[in-house]
Amino acid sequence: MDPLDIMMDKEHVIPYFLPIFSAEKQVVVGYEVVARLVTPEGVKRLGWFFSDKSIPSEYRNELDDHLQKLALDQYSATGFKGAIYFNYDARQLVKDAGESLLNRIEPYILEQSITYNQIIIGLNEKDVHSYYKEIKHVLTYFQSLGIRIGIDNFGQSSSQLDQIALTNPNVIRVNVSFLDQDSLPHLYGDVHQSLTMLSRKIGATLLFDGITTFNQLNYAWRNGARYYQGPYLKTSAKEMISEDACKDRMQKDFHHFITYERRKVQAQLDLSNELSLALRATMKQIKPHTPLDNMIIDIAKNLNQYVFRIYVCNEEGFQQTANAEKDDSGNWLLKMEGLHKNWSWRPYFLENIVRMDVEKKGILSDLYTDIERDEQIRTFAYPISDSLYMFMDIPYEYLFDQDDLL
């Protein structure tokens, strides 16, 4: 459609409300306002109009003003106390320091039909990065009033995590539509786990949107989403829906997620116990004062079905043995290049050493990618003395063959 035709037909542009659901109570906690054009042929989406930078900003701002006023009128009339999420152009904040937006909201605040903390202003991540210096003080002022700031369209890389931290948003929105329905790459999970940790540190809430499948909802749930959006739950509509419209469905899906995760945790505990028993039984057969390199070869042969690499480190992370590694023929060899390497730089290494000292038992790592093999593995660590710890790498092939270990 021609942008000018839309502006000439502005009275037929109306707000639709896309519900935002909470993980905590599985109810509607807010709505995102989206633009729709009512035509004789049906209702048409207008997201492209606001994202097309070739359209004059005056057109987009005028239509934004029109849409937001209608949405605020409808919102205040319903008495709904949840959040209202507006997508906003960061460049407009640069132009007028947020004055036009505040002027639009102020009458509803004075009438006490809406409060500042119900308002969430969503800004595109790329725009925030581009105009950060110009709008930082505006965002800080908004937040001092109680208006919440959302970062939209968080990318598939973590390159801007530092910028997000400086912006100090209240909501970080991640779109999962790039994920294939039948495949959820672990790489994205790693990125979003980093985002989950960052959001906890800065006090931001994660909102996952674009959810169209059961798997995508599960992905969002596993990656710390507090809020959810998408047609798998509910599509946008002209009217607001019942707060518990999706509660039964979400509770049913969450039950599946929890059941599956419990099975995974149990499988990991079972493997840890199995490895501990096998290792202790093998250690009893090894003569005292056996050189460490000889010891790990003996252990490797006895635990051949589980592992492909074994080595020993001290409490400071310095490797005290060579690597005992299984070759393609299934033979165990000592590779001396690992001797005296230090692994204390690895995430959780020292924390796990302390845990093993206190708990006197082994620890199974999460899934991670082994650099040399370029495959996902787990590592089982076990204290073999007061100052020595054995590390056993478990290959993807074994994990794949066992239920619930991936």
C-alpha positions as CSV (number, residue, x, y, z in Angstrom):
1,M,0.0,0.0,0.0
2,D,1.1,3.6,-0.5
3,P,1.9,5.3,2.7
4,L,0.0,8.4,1.6
5,D,-3.1,6.3,1.1
6,I,-2.8,5.1,4.7
7,M,-2.5,8.7,6.0
8,M,-5.5,9.7,4.0
9,D,-7.5,6.8,5.5
10,K,-6.1,7.4,9.1
11,E,-9.6,7.1,10.7
12,H,-9.6,3.4,9.8
13,V,-6.3,2.7,11.5
14,I,-7.1,1.3,14.9
15,P,-5.2,-0.3,17.8
16,Y,-5.2,-4.1,18.3
17,F,-4.1,-5.5,21.6
18,L,-1.6,-8.4,21.7
19,P,-1.7,-10.0,25.2
20,I,1.3,-10.5,27.3
21,F,1.1,-13.5,29.7
22,S,2.9,-14.0,32.9
23,A,4.8,-17.2,33.8
24,E,4.0,-16.7,37.5
25,K,0.2,-16.8,37.4
26,Q,-0.4,-17.7,33.7
27,V,-2.7,-14.7,33.3
28,V,-2.7,-11.6,31.1
29,V,-0.5,-8.9,32.7
30,G,-0.5,-6.4,29.8
31,Y,-1.0,-5.7,26.1
32,E,1.2,-4.6,23.3
33,V,-0.5,-2.0,21.0
34,V,-0.2,-2.9,17.3
35,A,-1.6,-1.1,14.3
36,R,-4.3,-2.5,12.1
37,L,-6.0,-0.9,9.0
38,V,-9.7,-1.8,8.5
39,T,-10.5,-2.2,4.8
40,P,-13.4,-3.6,2.8
41,E,-11.1,-6.6,2.1
42,G,-10.4,-7.2,5.8
43,V,-8.0,-6.1,8.6
44,K,-4.4,-5.5,7.5
45,R,-1.2,-5.3,9.5
46,L,0.8,-2.1,9.5
47,G,4.0,-3.0,11.2
48,W,5.9,-2.4,8.0
49,F,4.7,1.2,8.0
50,F,6.5,2.1,11.2
51,S,9.7,0.1,10.4
52,D,10.2,1.5,6.9
53,K,12.7,4.3,7.3
54,S,12.0,5.6,3.8
55,I,8.5,6.7,4.9
56,P,8.7,10.3,6.2
57,S,9.0,10.4,10.0
58,E,6.2,13.0,10.1
59,Y,3.8,10.3,8.7
60,R,4.9,7.7,11.1
61,N,4.8,10.1,14.1
62,E,1.3,11.3,13.2
63,L,0.0,7.8,12.9
64,D,1.7,6.8,16.1
65,D,0.0,9.7,17.9
66,H,-3.4,8.7,16.5
67,L,-2.9,5.1,17.4
68,Q,-1.6,5.7,21.0
69,K,-4.5,8.1,21.8
70,L,-7.1,5.6,20.7
71,A,-5.3,2.8,22.7
72,L,-5.1,5.0,25.8
73,D,-8.7,5.9,25.6
74,Q,-9.8,2.3,25.3
75,Y,-7.3,1.2,28.0
76,S,-8.4,3.8,30.5
77,A,-12.1,3.0,29.8
78,T,-11.7,-0.7,30.7
79,G,-10.0,0.0,34.1
80,F,-7.5,-2.8,33.4
81,K,-4.5,-2.2,35.7
82,G,-1.9,-4.2,33.7
83,A,0.8,-2.8,31.4
84,I,0.4,-1.2,28.1
85,Y,3.4,-1.6,25.7
86,F,4.0,1.0,23.0
87,N,6.7,0.5,20.4
88,Y,8.4,3.9,19.9
89,D,10.9,5.5,17.6
90,A,14.1,6.4,19.4
91,R,14.7,9.1,16.9
92,Q,11.6,10.9,18.0
93,L,13.1,10.9,21.6
94,V,16.2,12.6,20.1
95,K,14.0,15.2,18.4
96,D,11.8,16.3,21.3
97,A,13.4,14.6,24.4
98,G,10.2,12.7,24.9
99,E,8.0,15.8,25.3
100,S,5.3,14.7,22.8
101,L,4.9,11.3,24.4
102,L,4.7,12.7,27.9
103,N,2.1,15.3,26.8
104,R,0.0,12.5,25.3
105,I,0.1,10.5,28.5
106,E,-0.3,13.3,31.0
107,P,-4.1,13.8,30.8
108,Y,-4.7,10.1,31.7
109,I,-2.3,10.4,34.6
110,L,-4.1,13.5,35.9
111,E,-7.4,11.7,35.6
112,Q,-5.8,8.8,37.5
113,S,-7.2,6.4,34.9
114,I,-3.7,5.2,34.1
115,T,-0.5,5.4,36.1
116,Y,3.0,5.9,34.8
117,N,4.2,2.5,35.9
118,Q,1.6,0.9,33.5
119,I,3.4,2.4,30.5
120,I,6.2,0.4,28.8
121,I,8.0,2.2,26.0
122,G,9.6,-0.4,23.6
123,L,12.7,0.8,21.7
124,N,14.5,-1.1,18.9
125,E,17.8,-2.5,20.1
126,K,19.7,-1.1,17.1
127,D,18.2,2.3,17.5
128,V,19.2,2.3,21.2
129,H,22.7,1.4,20.2
130,S,22.8,4.2,17.6
131,Y,21.3,7.0,19.7
132,Y,22.3,5.9,23.2
133,K,24.2,9.1,24.1
134,E,21.4,11.3,22.9
135,I,18.5,9.5,24.7
136,K,20.1,8.1,27.8
137,H,19.0,11.1,29.9
138,V,15.5,10.9,28.5
139,L,15.2,7.2,29.4
140,T,16.5,8.0,32.9
141,Y,13.9,10.7,33.4
142,F,11.1,8.4,32.1
143,Q,12.2,5.7,34.6
144,S,12.2,8.3,37.4
145,L,8.5,8.9,36.7
146,G,7.8,5.2,36.7
147,I,7.6,4.6,33.0
148,R,9.3,1.3,32.1
149,I,11.7,0.9,29.2
150,G,11.8,-2.1,27.0
151,I,14.5,-3.2,24.6
152,D,12.9,-4.8,21.5
153,N,14.3,-7.2,18.9
154,F,17.2,-8.4,20.9
155,G,19.5,-10.0,18.4
156,Q,20.9,-13.5,18.1
157,S,24.3,-12.5,19.3
158,S,25.4,-11.1,22.6
159,S,27.6,-8.4,21.2
160,Q,25.4,-5.6,22.6
161,L,25.0,-7.0,26.2
162,D,27.3,-4.2,27.5
163,Q,25.1,-1.6,25.8
164,I,21.9,-3.1,27.3
165,A,23.5,-3.1,30.7
166,L,24.3,0.6,30.4
167,T,20.7,1.4,29.2
168,N,19.4,-0.4,32.3
169,P,16.0,-1.4,30.8
170,N,13.1,-2.8,32.7
171,V,12.1,-5.3,30.0
172,I,14.2,-7.1,27.4
173,R,12.2,-8.6,24.6
174,V,13.6,-11.6,22.6
175,N,11.9,-12.8,19.5
176,V,12.0,-16.5,19.0
177,S,10.5,-16.7,15.5
178,F,14.0,-17.3,14.0
179,L,14.0,-20.7,15.6
180,D,12.8,-23.6,13.4
181,Q,9.8,-25.4,14.7
182,D,11.6,-28.7,15.0
183,S,15.1,-27.5,15.9
184,L,16.2,-25.3,18.7
185,P,20.0,-24.7,18.2
186,H,21.9,-24.8,21.5
187,L,24.0,-21.9,20.3
188,Y,21.0,-19.5,20.7
189,G,20.4,-21.1,24.1
190,D,23.9,-20.2,25.2
191,V,23.4,-16.6,24.1
192,H,20.1,-16.3,25.9
193,Q,21.4,-17.9,29.0
194,S,24.0,-15.1,29.1
195,L,21.1,-12.7,28.6
196,T,19.2,-14.4,31.5
197,M,22.2,-13.9,33.8
198,L,22.5,-10.2,32.7
199,S,18.8,-9.5,33.2
200,R,19.0,-10.9,36.8
201,K,22.0,-8.7,37.6
202,I,20.3,-5.5,36.3
203,G,16.8,-6.3,37.5
204,A,15.3,-6.6,34.0
205,T,12.4,-8.9,33.0
206,L,12.7,-11.1,30.0
207,L,9.8,-11.1,27.5
208,F,9.9,-13.7,24.8
209,D,7.6,-12.9,21.8
210,G,6.8,-14.4,18.4
211,I,6.0,-17.8,20.1
212,T,4.1,-19.9,17.5
213,T,4.9,-23.4,18.7
214,F,5.0,-25.6,21.8
215,N,8.7,-26.0,21.4
216,Q,9.3,-22.2,21.3
217,L,7.2,-21.8,24.5
218,N,9.4,-24.5,26.0
219,Y,12.5,-22.7,24.9
220,A,11.3,-19.4,26.4
221,W,10.4,-21.1,29.7
222,R,13.9,-22.9,29.9
223,N,15.6,-19.6,29.2
224,G,14.1,-17.6,32.1
225,A,11.2,-15.8,30.4
226,R,8.8,-14.2,32.8
227,Y,6.5,-12.9,30.1
228,Y,5.3,-14.5,26.9
229,Q,3.7,-13.4,23.7
230,G,2.7,-15.0,20.4
231,P,-0.1,-16.7,18.4
232,Y,0.6,-20.0,20.1
233,L,-1.0,-18.5,23.1
234,K,-3.3,-15.7,21.7
235,T,-3.3,-13.5,18.7
236,S,-3.9,-9.8,18.8
237,A,-7.5,-8.6,18.8
238,K,-9.6,-5.5,18.7
239,E,-10.9,-6.1,22.3
240,M,-9.1,-7.2,25.4
241,I,-9.6,-10.8,26.5
242,S,-10.3,-12.4,29.9
243,E,-7.2,-12.4,32.1
244,D,-7.2,-16.2,32.5
245,A,-8.1,-16.9,28.8
246,C,-4.9,-19.0,28.4
247,K,-4.4,-20.2,32.0
248,D,-5.5,-23.8,31.5
249,R,-3.3,-24.3,28.4
250,M,-0.3,-22.7,30.0
251,Q,-0.6,-24.8,33.1
252,K,-0.9,-27.9,31.0
253,D,2.2,-27.0,29.0
254,F,4.2,-26.0,32.1
255,H,3.3,-29.4,33.6
256,H,4.9,-31.1,30.5
257,F,8.0,-28.9,30.9
258,I,8.4,-29.5,34.6
259,T,7.9,-33.3,34.2
260,Y,10.5,-33.4,31.4
261,E,13.0,-31.3,33.3
262,R,12.6,-33.4,36.4
263,R,13.4,-36.5,34.3
264,K,16.5,-34.8,33.0
265,V,17.7,-33.9,36.5
266,Q,17.0,-37.4,37.7
267,A,19.0,-38.9,34.7
268,Q,21.9,-36.6,35.5
269,L,21.9,-37.7,39.2
270,D,21.7,-41.3,38.2
271,L,24.7,-40.9,35.9
272,S,26.6,-39.1,38.6
273,N,25.9,-42.0,41.1
274,E,26.7,-44.6,38.5
275,L,30.1,-43.0,37.6
276,S,30.9,-42.5,41.3
277,L,30.3,-46.1,42.1
278,A,32.3,-47.3,39.1
279,L,35.2,-45.0,39.9
280,R,35.3,-46.0,43.6
281,A,35.3,-49.7,42.7
282,T,38.1,-49.1,40.2
283,M,40.2,-47.1,42.6
284,K,40.1,-49.9,45.2
285,Q,41.8,-52.2,42.6
286,I,44.7,-49.8,42.0
287,K,47.8,-50.3,44.2
288,P,48.9,-47.4,46.5
289,H,51.6,-45.1,45.1
290,T,50.7,-46.0,41.5
291,P,51.9,-43.1,39.3
292,L,49.0,-40.8,38.4
293,D,49.4,-41.3,34.6
294,N,49.3,-45.1,35.1
295,M,46.3,-44.7,37.4
296,I,44.2,-42.8,34.9
297,I,44.9,-45.3,32.1
298,D,43.7,-48.1,34.4
299,I,40.6,-46.1,35.3
300,A,40.0,-45.2,31.6
301,K,40.0,-48.8,30.6
302,N,37.5,-49.8,33.3
303,L,35.2,-46.8,32.5
304,N,35.7,-47.2,28.8
305,Q,32.0,-47.2,28.0
306,Y,31.4,-43.8,29.6
307,V,34.4,-41.5,28.7
308,F,36.8,-40.5,26.0
309,R,39.2,-38.4,28.1
310,I,40.5,-38.4,31.7
311,Y,43.0,-36.2,33.5
312,V,43.7,-35.0,37.1
313,C,44.1,-31.5,38.4
314,N,45.0,-30.1,41.8
315,E,43.0,-27.6,43.8
316,E,44.4,-24.6,42.0
317,G,43.5,-26.0,38.6
318,F,47.0,-27.2,37.5
319,Q,46.8,-30.4,35.6
320,Q,48.9,-33.1,37.3
321,T,48.7,-35.8,34.5
322,A,48.8,-36.1,30.8
323,N,45.5,-36.6,29.1
324,A,44.4,-40.2,28.8
325,E,42.5,-40.2,25.5
326,K,40.7,-42.8,23.5
327,D,41.7,-43.0,19.8
328,D,39.5,-43.9,16.9
329,S,40.4,-47.6,17.3
330,G,39.3,-47.6,21.0
331,N,42.9,-47.6,22.4
332,W,43.8,-45.4,25.3
333,L,46.9,-43.2,24.9
334,L,48.7,-40.6,27.1
335,K,49.0,-37.2,25.5
336,M,51.6,-35.2,27.4
337,E,50.6,-31.7,26.1
338,G,47.9,-31.4,28.8
339,L,50.4,-31.7,31.7
340,H,50.7,-28.6,33.8
341,K,48.0,-26.7,32.0
342,N,45.8,-24.6,34.3
343,W,42.0,-24.8,34.1
344,S,41.0,-22.4,36.9
345,W,39.9,-19.8,34.3
346,R,37.0,-22.1,33.3
347,P,33.5,-21.0,34.4
348,Y,32.5,-22.7,37.7
349,F,35.9,-24.5,38.0
350,L,36.9,-23.1,41.5
351,E,33.3,-23.2,42.7
352,N,33.1,-26.9,41.8
353,I,36.4,-27.6,43.6
354,V,35.0,-26.1,46.8
355,R,31.7,-27.9,46.3
356,M,33.5,-31.2,46.0
357,D,35.6,-30.5,49.1
358,V,32.4,-29.7,51.1
359,E,30.1,-32.3,49.7
360,K,32.7,-35.1,49.2
361,K,31.0,-36.2,45.9
362,G,31.3,-35.8,42.2
363,I,29.7,-33.1,40.0
364,L,28.3,-33.5,36.5
365,S,28.7,-30.4,34.3
366,D,26.1,-29.0,32.0
367,L,26.3,-29.5,28.3
368,Y,29.1,-27.5,26.6
369,T,31.0,-27.7,23.3
370,D,34.4,-29.4,23.5
371,I,36.8,-27.3,21.4
372,E,39.0,-30.2,20.1
373,R,36.1,-32.5,19.1
374,D,33.6,-29.7,18.2
375,E,30.8,-31.6,19.8
376,Q,28.6,-31.3,22.9
377,I,29.9,-33.2,26.0
378,R,29.6,-33.3,29.7
379,T,32.4,-33.5,32.3
380,F,32.2,-35.5,35.5
381,A,34.6,-34.2,38.2
382,Y,35.4,-36.3,41.3
383,P,37.7,-35.7,44.3
384,I,40.2,-38.5,44.6
385,S,42.2,-37.0,47.5
386,D,42.3,-33.9,49.7
387,S,43.9,-31.9,46.9
388,L,43.5,-33.9,43.6
389,Y,40.4,-34.1,41.4
390,M,39.7,-36.3,38.5
391,F,37.9,-35.0,35.4
392,M,36.3,-37.4,32.9
393,D,34.9,-36.2,29.6
394,I,31.7,-38.0,28.4
395,P,31.2,-38.0,24.6
396,Y,28.0,-36.9,22.8
397,E,27.5,-40.4,21.5
398,Y,27.1,-41.8,25.0
399,L,24.8,-38.9,26.1
400,F,22.7,-39.3,23.0
401,D,22.2,-43.0,23.7
402,Q,20.9,-42.3,27.2
403,D,17.5,-40.9,28.0
404,D,17.2,-37.3,29.0
405,L,21.0,-36.5,29.2
406,L,21.0,-34.0,26.3
